Amino acid sequence: MNGGYCEHCGRIFYPERKYTCPYCGSNEMKRIKLPERGRIISYAVKKDKDAVAVVELSNGCRIIGVVKGDRIKRDVKIYKNEEGIIKILKEFDLLEQ
């Protein structure tokens, strides 16, 4: 999976933009290969039991994707602190089924 890297501000983003950086507006961009590991930082379960999730890749770039319901049940750990409930999924390979 490819993303973009802005050589002006140093931000990494997905999807890749060909013309301007979505953060600083520079046109000094290049294509980079994104990591295949990440962790879910937020998700919402759909009616079909799969989840739409925000995944933070190991380089800090965030993407949105679908995670199969059996992975949510198996891997999500719920921790409670003073601010509320935080849901954390352990790191996983994005291409893992």
N, C-alpha and C positions, 0 to 999 in steps of 0.2 A: 504494500500500500504506500502510495506516495503522498507527500504533503509539500508545503512551501516553507521556505526560510527567507526572511528579509535580512539582507546584508546590512541594511541601514540601522534598523532598531534591534535586530537579533531575535525577533519573535518567530516561533514555529506555529504553523496553523494547518488545518485541514477543513475543507478540501483545498488543494493547491490553487492559487490564484495566478493567472498568467501576466496580469498587467500591473496591478497596484496592491500594495500591502494593506490589509484591512485595518491595521492599527495605526500606521504613520503616513500612509499614502505614497510611500516611495515606490519606484519601479525597479529597485535593485533587488530582484528576487531570483531564487534558484530552486530547483526541484530537489527534494531530499527523500530518502527512504525512511519511513516512520518505523519505530520499534513495533514488534509483534507481541509485546507484553504490556499489561496495564492493570489497573484496578478500578472497580466500580466505585464512584464516589456518590452517586445518587441513582435511583431508579423508580419506575412506576410500573406496577403489574397491570397488564392488559386483560381483557375478558378471556382471552384464549390461554391465559396463565403464563405466557411469555412476558418479558419485561423490556421496556424501553429504558436504556441506561446511558448515563454520562460516564464515559471511561476516560480516566487520566492515564496516558501512556507514560512509560518510564522516562521520557524526555520532558514531561510536563504538558505536552499538547493534549487537549481534550477533544474527544469525538463523541458522537451520539450513535448508538446502534441498538440492535435487538439481542437480548440474551435469552436463551431457551429456559423455560420454566423449571426444568429439573436441575439446572445449574443454580438457579436462585435458591431453591429449597435446600440443595446440598451444601452450598458454599457460603451463603450469607450468614454472618454472625451479627447479632444485635447487642449493642452495648448501651447502657443508660448512664448519663452523667447529669450534672446540675442543669445544663442547658436543654436537655431533652433526650431524644433517642437518636443515636447515630447508627446507621447501617453500614457495615463494611464488608466487602467481598475480598477474600484473599487474592493475591496476584494470580493471574492466569495467562495462558497463551491465547491471543485473540483468535487464532485459527483452530484452536482445540474445539472439539464437538462435544 
